[in-house]
Amino acid sequence: MHWSEQYLGIPYAEHGRAATGSDCWGLVCLVLPARGRPVPSYAGLYASAAERQEIAGLIEGAKPQWRRVDQAQELDLVTFRRGRLESHIGIVVRPGLMLHITQDKPSCIERYDTGYWANRLTGIWRHAAA
């Protein structure tokens, strides 16, 4: 079984950081520490997922813990613009596929290199511990 399968179907929950409910950063908080890559929770540092300006600021502030890369590897993060702001994140399952969650649907694996997400991709990031 691939590690990503245990994270499929998690329902969306604002500020969620658990398998019973999570937002997109909460999913990162579930996956990466379990694979030896600690990340801060940021819970409570944004009002809601609708506050994209706050989320964009958190993504920008977290970047020193990460280095930008050109080629994705498993467990890298991919960031996306929603509207004008960078405010969504997913976890690379393999190049071209990400595990992520949105308000519209539970955690799933989707392509990020074609379709809806491709033209919204703003970066690929590798954890400093990788």
C-alpha positions in Angstrom: 0.0 0.0 0.0 1.3 3.5 -0.9 1.6 5.9 2.0 -0.9 8.3 0.4 -3.8 5.8 0.5 -4.2 6.2 4.3 -5.0 9.9 3.7 -7.7 9.6 1.1 -11.2 10.7 1.9 -10.4 12.9 4.8 -13.3 15.5 5.1 -12.6 19.2 4.9 -12.6 21.0 8.2 -11.5 24.6 8.7 -8.3 24.7 10.8 -8.4 20.9 10.9 -5.2 19.0 11.7 -6.6 15.5 12.1 -7.7 12.5 10.0 -11.3 13.3 11.1 -11.1 16.7 9.3 -8.5 18.9 7.8 -7.8 21.8 5.6 -5.0 21.9 3.0 -2.2 22.8 5.4 -3.6 20.4 8.0 -3.1 17.6 5.5 0.5 18.6 5.2 0.7 18.5 9.0 -0.6 15.0 9.0 1.6 13.6 6.2 5.1 15.2 6.5 5.8 14.7 10.3 4.8 11.1 9.9 7.6 10.9 7.3 10.3 12.7 9.4 9.7 16.2 8.1 8.3 18.4 10.9 6.1 21.4 10.0 4.4 24.1 12.1 0.7 23.9 12.6 -0.3 27.5 11.9 -3.7 26.7 13.4 -5.3 29.8 14.6 -3.1 32.1 12.4 -5.8 32.6 9.8 -9.5 33.2 10.2 -10.7 30.9 7.5 -9.8 29.4 4.1 -11.7 32.4 2.6 -9.1 34.7 4.0 -6.7 34.1 1.1 -4.6 37.1 2.0 -3.7 35.7 5.4 -3.0 32.2 3.9 -0.8 33.8 1.2 1.2 35.5 4.0 1.6 32.2 5.9 2.8 30.5 2.7 5.3 33.3 2.1 6.5 33.3 5.7 7.1 29.5 5.7 9.3 29.5 2.6 12.7 29.8 4.4 12.1 26.2 5.7 11.8 25.1 2.1 13.8 25.4 -1.1 12.3 25.9 -4.5 13.0 23.1 -6.9 12.4 22.6 -10.6 11.6 18.8 -10.6 9.1 17.4 -8.2 9.8 14.4 -6.0 7.6 12.5 -3.7 6.7 14.5 -0.5 7.6 17.9 -2.1 4.9 20.5 -1.7 3.2 22.3 -4.6 1.7 25.7 -4.1 -1.2 27.2 -6.2 -2.8 30.5 -6.8 -6.5 30.7 -6.2 -7.7 34.0 -7.6 -4.8 36.5 -7.4 -3.2 35.0 -4.3 -1.0 31.9 -3.6 -3.4 30.2 -1.1 -3.5 26.4 -1.7 -1.0 23.6 -1.2 -0.7 19.9 -2.0 1.7 17.1 -1.4 3.5 15.4 -4.3 2.6 11.7 -4.4 4.7 11.3 -7.5 5.7 13.8 -10.2 2.4 15.1 -11.7 0.2 13.8 -8.9 -0.7 15.5 -5.6 -2.6 14.6 -2.5 -4.7 17.6 -1.4 -8.0 18.7 0.0 -10.4 21.6 -0.8 -13.5 22.9 0.7 -15.4 21.3 -2.2 -14.2 17.7 -1.7 -12.4 15.4 0.7 -8.7 14.6 0.3 -7.9 13.0 -3.0 -5.2 12.5 -5.5 -5.3 14.8 -8.6 -3.0 15.8 -11.4 -1.4 19.2 -10.9 0.5 19.3 -14.2 -2.6 19.4 -16.5 -6.2 20.6 -16.2 -7.5 23.0 -13.5 -4.3 23.1 -11.3 -1.7 23.4 -14.1 -2.1 27.1 -14.8 -2.4 27.9 -11.1 0.9 26.2 -10.0 3.2 28.8 -8.4 6.0 26.5 -7.2 7.4 23.2 -6.1 9.1 23.2 -2.7 11.3 20.7 -0.9 11.6 20.6 2.9 15.0 21.5 4.3 15.2 18.2 6.1 14.9 16.3 2.7 
